[in-house]
Amino acid sequence: MYEYEEVELDELTYDAENQRLQYPCPCGDLFEMLLDDLLNGKDIAQCPTCSLTVKVLYTSDARLAFLAKHNIAGTPIEAATEVIAA
């Protein structure tokens, strides 16, 4: 599959209300990737207006840093651990 561009995970913004990661698309809309997709290891964000996609580049450490920056539990195990610790 062809991607319009490759972007680093930390270049995306996080829309907490809709649980989506976003990045500006040249068509004027936003590339979007669901938080669940990130948590499941997916790496493609798609623009809902045009046919373009971007590949989101990240390592496990970068993903954990992004999730921590936005106060998001990274996996069900991490979320359960936080609940048990509280």
QUIDA-V216280 format. One record per pair of residues at least 24 apart in sequence whose ideal C-beta (glycine too) atoms are under 10 Angstrom apart, sorted by the first residue. I is the first residue (numbers start at 1). GAP is how many residues later the second one is. Records with the same first field share a line. If there is no record, write none. Layout:
BEGIN
I = GAP + GAP
END
This chain:
BEGIN
1 = 43 + 52 + 54
2 = 49 + 50 + 51 + 53
3 = 28 + 40 + 41 + 42 + 43 + 49 + 50 + 51 + 52 + 53
4 = 27 + 41 + 42 + 43 + 46 + 47 + 48 + 49 + 50 + 51
5 = 26 + 40 + 47 + 48 + 49 + 50
6 = 37 + 48 + 49 + 50 + 51
7 = 24 + 38 + 47 + 48 + 49 + 50 + 51
8 = 48 + 49 + 50 + 54 + 58
9 = 24 + 29 + 34 + 47 + 48 + 49 + 50 + 53 + 54 + 56 + 57 + 58
10 = 47 + 48 + 52 + 55 + 56 + 59
11 = 43 + 45 + 46
12 = 26 + 33 + 42 + 44 + 46 + 54
13 = 57
14 = 24 + 52 + 53 + 55 + 56 + 57 + 58
16 = 54 + 55 + 56
19 = 53
20 = 25
21 = 24 + 35 + 45 + 49
22 = 25
23 = 24 + 31 + 33
24 = 30
25 = 24 + 25 + 27 + 28 + 29
26 = 24 + 26
27 = 24 + 25
31 = 25
35 = 32 + 35 + 37
38 = 25 + 28 + 29 + 34 + 36
39 = 24 + 28 + 33 + 34 + 35 + 36 + 37 + 39
40 = 35
END
